[in-house]
């Protein structure tokens, strides 16, 4: 699996199955970069670091529902809209919708950036 549509389809499939760590392990480059408004939009680098941050997030939330749109493609990029309903331990539930933009190089996701509505 190395075409951008194959990567996009696999990512959305894994995410809707709540297999986020598996998605990172299977689809991301070792030096992948994440830019996320939940973390002040500061670039966060390295697959190991991304996986550890994801594990920490998942340990503190209960995910009730997640939906991913069909992907849109432009060159080496694809984007999806993710809608996720979750509860952070000790807080009220939240519904978050964000535009997720991914860049693919050599058959792996090398950057991800999230934009919240």
C-alpha positions in Angstrom: 0.0 0.0 0.0 1.7 3.2 -1.1 -0.7 5.2 -3.2 -2.2 8.3 -1.6 -5.8 7.0 -2.0 -4.8 3.7 -0.5 -3.1 5.4 2.5 -6.1 7.7 2.9 -8.6 4.8 2.9 -6.5 2.8 5.3 -6.2 5.8 7.7 -9.9 6.5 7.7 -10.6 2.8 8.2 -8.2 2.4 11.2 -9.5 5.7 12.8 -13.1 4.7 12.6 -12.2 1.4 14.3 -10.4 3.5 17.0 -7.0 2.0 16.0 -5.1 5.2 16.2 -1.8 3.7 17.4 -1.9 1.1 14.6 -2.5 3.9 12.1 0.6 5.7 13.2 2.7 2.5 13.2 1.6 1.4 9.8 1.2 4.6 7.9 3.5 7.3 9.2 7.2 8.0 8.4 9.7 7.8 11.3 10.3 11.5 11.1 6.6 12.5 10.7 5.5 16.0 11.9 2.2 16.9 13.6 0.8 20.4 13.9 -2.2 20.5 16.2 -4.1 23.4 17.7 -4.6 21.4 20.8 -0.9 21.7 21.3 -0.5 25.4 20.4 0.2 24.6 16.7 3.9 23.9 17.5 5.4 21.2 15.3 5.8 17.9 17.1 8.3 15.5 15.4 9.0 11.8 15.4 6.9 8.8 15.1 7.8 7.5 18.6 6.8 10.9 20.1 3.5 10.9 18.1 2.6 7.4 19.3 3.4 8.2 22.9 1.3 11.4 22.8 -1.6 9.4 21.3 -1.3 6.8 24.0 -1.5 9.5 26.7 -4.5 11.1 25.0 -6.3 7.7 24.7 -5.6 6.8 28.3 -7.5 10.0 29.4 -10.5 9.8 27.2 -13.5 7.7 26.4 -14.4 7.9 22.7 -18.2 7.6 22.1 -18.3 8.1 18.3 -16.0 9.0 15.4 -16.8 9.8 11.8 -14.4 10.4 8.9 -15.4 12.0 5.6 -14.3 10.7 2.2 -10.8 12.0 1.4 -10.1 14.8 -1.0 -6.8 14.8 -2.9 -4.4 17.4 -4.3 -1.0 16.4 -5.4 0.9 14.7 -2.5 -1.8 15.8 0.0 -5.1 14.5 1.1 -7.7 15.8 3.6 -10.6 14.5 5.6 -13.0 15.9 8.0 -13.0 14.1 11.4 -15.9 14.4 13.8 -15.2 12.9 17.2 -17.4 12.7 20.3 -15.4 12.0 23.4 -15.2 12.6 27.2 -12.0 13.6 28.9 -11.9 11.9 32.4 -13.5 14.3 34.9 -14.9 16.6 32.3 -18.0 17.0 30.2 -18.3 15.3 26.8 -17.1 17.2 23.7 -17.9 17.0 20.1 -14.9 18.1 18.0 -14.9 18.6 14.3 -11.6 19.3 12.5 -10.1 19.4 9.0 -7.2 17.0 8.9 -4.6 17.6 6.2 -1.9 15.0 5.4 1.2 15.0 3.2 2.5 11.8 1.8 6.0 11.1 0.6 7.5 7.8 -0.4 4.4 5.9 0.6 4.2 7.3 4.2 2.5 10.2 5.9 5.2 12.8 6.6 3.0 15.6 8.0 -0.4 16.0 9.5 -2.0 19.3 10.4 -5.4 19.9 12.1 -7.7 22.8 11.7 -10.7 23.2 14.1 -14.0 24.8 13.2 
